[in-house]
Amino acid sequence: MHLIDPTVLWLLVAVPPIAALALWFAWRRNERFQNDFGDRRLFGRLSELVGSGTYVAKGICLVLGLTLLVVALSRPSIKNGTAEFPHGTIDVISIVDVSRSMAVPDYKGAMSGSAYAEGRRLDMARHLILTDVVPSLNYNRLGIVTYAGTGFPMAFLSDDMLALDWMLKRALIMGSAPGENSDLAKAITMANTLFDLDSKPGNRRVIVLFSDGGNDSAQPDLHAAIAEAQKRGVEFIIVGLGKPIGSPIPVKLLSKSDQGRFGRQEFYEHQGQVVTSKLEENTLLLLRNMTGGRYLRVVEPSDFQIGSLISKADVTRKEGEQELFMYPLMLAALFLFATLFIPRTLKRDNLLKYKFRKDPSATNRSGPDQRDRQA
């Protein structure tokens, strides 16, 4: 057994003076009371007395109580096994396209649950993050960047998966990034910024991009953003969403603001022409070659399983301790309560013995009760 905070034991020096001072105050209070009450020679013979043993017992209990209280504050403990502290070394940022093309229902019926009944490309991205990425990041950290006309930091790097789960289910929606079109370069630049803010040196950094291949950023800007990511050692996992066959974009599946603008149209139109969207796989394959990353095309949810690629947690082991402060603390409380409840006066059956020991002639004197009985 050892003490976690042994310096507290210096307080033991103050225990005897405190106990002595407390008993002195009690004795002085008793003496003052008797002096103020009247003639001590008159009431002393018939009053219950405070014996010297009472002061001794209270003093012992007070000293033991205070001593045990100091011992409890020093936190005695014993070695008890090994405690494990897992901690992550992987920082993942999911970049999600939330432009209008992600509203195409290419995955209708492919995912269970009413939240994904429409089967939009964005629904599939949200489903894959919630069911694969989040569970794979135990003790690691995840951030979310959405993009359309520009990149938007929806969630900074965090290991609070419950909060991220809540946010993904409620905030990752169509139009959750400002602007129009799909500026991928600005999204990657925003991810680089999040890494710079919160990622620790030496951590593994991964970008998981969910896109249908639409990209309206200039090639020099895209090359510059990727070069900055590579300077930071960022790995890329590129996820292609959608079908290679063009489909119209239903207005009812767009953001609420777009529904207000194009509510009279069944499908999204530009300059009077119905806009169709398909998976631009060549763009994503070119991006894979530029980044040296991995590319996955999702037809079914089971096509996306990257847990083995990003799941890792280091474990620090530390010798465990079991603290025992509660035992001296309970004993300290017991002795301190005893100090308060030890009877202050002699019992009636011991009173005459005490008086006789002090004054043997007291038993030959007739008190009021005896004279009454004789009468």
N, C-alpha and C positions, 0 to 999 in steps of 0.2 A: 504494500500500500504506500502511496505517496500523496503529497499535497500539491494541488495545482497552483495555489497562490499562498505559499508559505509565509510571505511577508506579513500577512494579516496576523500571524501569531504574536507580533510585537504588541498587539492590543492586550495580551494577557498581563502585561506589566500594570495596566490600569485596573485590573479586576480587583485585587485586594484593597486598594484605596477606595474604590467605588463602594465595595461591600461594607468596609469600615465606616465610611461616611453615611451610608444608608442606615446602618444600625445605630450610629450615634444620633442621627436625626430622630429615629424612632424612640430611643431612650429619652432624649431631651423632650420630645413631645409628651411622653408619658409622665415625666417628672413635672413639667409645666402644668399639665392637667391636674395632677394631684395637689400641687401647691395652690392652684387657683380654685380648687373645689371647696377647700375648707381646712380644718385642723386635721392633719394627717394622723395624729394620735387618737382622735375620736373615730374617724371612719375607717382607719387602717385595720382595726380589729375585726370588723364585720364585712369588709369588702374583699372581693376576689383580687388576688395579687398577680402581677406579672413576674414569673419566675425567671431566674437567670438562665435556666435550661432552654427557655423559649427563644431568648436572644441567640444562644449558641446554635440551636437548630435552624433558625431562620438565616443566620449568617452562613452556615454550611450550605444550605440549599441555594442561597443567593450566589455564593462563590462558584458552586458546581454549575448552576444554570448559566451564569455569564461565561464561564470557561468553555462549556460545551457550545455556547452560541458562537464564540470566537473560532472554535475548531470547525464548526459547520461553515463559517464564512471562508475558511481557508480551503474548502472544497476537497476533502479527502476522496481519493479514487483508487481503483485497482485496474490493472491491465485486463482487458477482456476481448480477446480475439482481434480481428482485423476489419476495419471499415473500408469500403470501396467508394471512391468518388469518381464516377465516370464523367468525362468532359469531352465535348466535341472539338474537332479541329477542321471541320469542313463548313464553309460558308457558301450557300446556294442562293442564287437570285433567279427566280422564274420571270422571264419576260413574256408577256401575253399581249397578242394583238387584239384590240377591241374595236377595230374599225368596222364599217358596215358589212364588209365581205364575210366577217366571222358570224353573221346572223343566218347564213345559209344552213338549212336543216339537213345536212348530209348524214347525220347520225340518228335520225328519228327511229326510236325503238331499240337502239343499240345499248342504252343504259337504263337500268332499273331505277325507279323512284320518280315521283311527280316533279321534282325539281329539274329533271332533265327530260321531261316529256317532249319538249319541242325538238330536242336533238340537234341544236345548233353546234357549229364548230366551237364556239366559245364555251358551250355547255360541256363539250368533251374535254376541253383544256382544264376547266374547273374540276371536273370529275377526276382527271388523271392526277392533278396536284393533290387533291384531297385524299385519294385512295392509294397513291403510290409515293409521291414525293414526301408529303408530310409524315406518313408512318415510317419512312426510311431514314428520317433525320433525327432520331433519338439523340438528345444531348448536343446536336449540331444546330446550326442557325439557318433560317430561311428569310428571304426578302422577296417582295413582289414589285415588279415594274410593269405598268400597262402603257400601251402606246397607240396613238393614232397619228394626229398631226405632229405630236411631240411626245416625249417620254414623261411619265408621271410616276413618282415614287409612292405607290399605294401602301407599302409596308417596308420599313427599314429592317435590317437584319435582326432577327430575334429568335430565341429558342422557346418562346412562349407559344407552343403549338395550339393551345386551346384558343388563345386570342386570334391567331392566324386562321384557324378553322372558322371561327365566327365571322371574321372579315371576308374570307373567301366566299362563304355562302351568301353573304348579304351585299357586299360592295363590289365584287368582281362581276360587273354587268356591262352591257353594251353602252358605249359612250362614256366609260369611266376614265377616259383620258381626253384632254382637250384637243381641238382641231379635227381636221379631216384627213383622209388618205392614210398611208402607213409609212411613217418615217422611221425605219429601222435603225438608222445611224444614231438618231437622238435617243432611242431606247437603250442602245448599247452604251452610249455616253453616260446616260443616267445610271446605269448599272455600275459603271466604273466609279462614278461618284459615290455610290453607296458602299462599294468596297473600300474606297479611300477613307470614308467616315468611320466605319465600324469593324472592318476585317483586321484581325491581328496579323502581324508579320509571321510568316511561316505557315499560316493556315492554307489549306487547299481551297481554291476558289473555282466555282462552277457556275456557268450560265446555262439555264435550260430554257430554250426559246420555243414557244408555241405559236405557230404561224401557218397561214395557208400559202405563203410565198409572196404575198403582195408587198411590194417595196417601192416607195416613191422618193427615197433619198438619193442624192447624187452619189455616184460611185466614188469620187475623191473623199467625200465625207464618210462613207461607209468604210473605206479602206483605212482612214485615219482613226475611226472609232475602234476598229478591230485591232489595229496596231497598238493602240493604248491599252486595250484589254490584254494583249499578249505580253506587253511589258510588265503587267501585274501577274502574269502566270495564270490567266483565266482559261479554264477548259470550257469547251462548247458542246452541248448536247442539243441537237436541232430536231424538233418534232414537227413533222408535216401533217396538217389537218385538212380534211376535205377530200373530195373526189376529183379526178382529173377531167371530169366532164362538167362543162359550165352549167350553172343553175341560177335562176333569178333569185333576188333577195326579197323575201316577204317584208313588207313595211311593218306588219303587226309584230314582227320579231326584232325590230330595231329599238333603239332607246326611246324613251318617252318623248323627248324633245323632237326626234325625227318623226315619230308617229304624229305629233302635232303639226309638223310641217308638211308631211306627205300622206296624211290620213286618208285622202280621197283616192289614193293609188293603191292597187293591190300589191304591186311590186315596185321596188325602187327604180326610178327613171332619172336619166341625165340627158338634158336637151331633147326630151320627148322620146328617148329610146330606153327600153328596159335594159338595165345593167345586169349582166351575168358574171358569175365568179366561179373559178375553179382552182384546184390546187396547182400552184405554179412550182412544180417540183424542181425544174431546172434552176430556179433562183436559189432554192434551199440547198441543192447539191453544190452549186457554185460557192455558196456561203460555207458549206462544209469544207470544201477544198481550201478556201481562204483562211479558215480558222484551224484546220487540222483536227476538227472535232468529229463527233459521231452523228449520224443521221438516222432517224426512225420515222417511218411512215405509219400512221395509225389508221387501220381499217376497223378493227375491233379494240375495245379497251385492253384486252389481254396482250395486244402488240406492244404495249408500253410497260416495261418492267425494268426500271433503272435502279432499283434498290441496291442491287449488288455493286453498282458503279459508284454510288455516293454514300452508302451507309458505312460509317465507321465511327467508333468512339474509343478514345484512349481512356485507360483506367489508372488512377493513382490510388495506391493502397497505403493506408495509414493505420498504425497500431491503435486499436480501439481502447477506450477507457469507459469504465462504469463508475459514475460518481456516487458517493455514499453520504453526502452531506445531510440527507433527510433523517438519518438515524441520530446523529448528535443533535440535530435541530429538534427532533421530537423529545429527546431526553432533556434538552435545555428548557423546552416549554413545560415539561413535567415538573422539573425542580423549581422553576420560577412560579408556577401555580402553587406548588407546595409552600413556597415562601409567603404567599398571600393568605393561604388557608390554614396554616398551623395555628392552633388556638393561642390567643395572646394571654389568657388568664388561666390560673390553676382551677382544676375541677373542684367541686364542692366537697367531695369526700377526701381530697388531699389537703384541703384548706386548713383544717384543724391541726393536722400533722405538721404543716409548715409553720403555723403560728406557735404551736407548742415547742417546735425546735427553736424558734426565735425567742419565745417568752414562755417558759414552763409554767409560770403562775397563771397563764391565761385560762387554763382549764379549771382552776379553782374559783374563778370569778363567776358570778352569776350574771348572766346576761338578761335582757328583758324577757326573753321567752321562758327562761328557767324560773324567774320570779313569778311570772304569770301562772306557770304550772303549779308552783308551791302554793300560790294564793288559791 
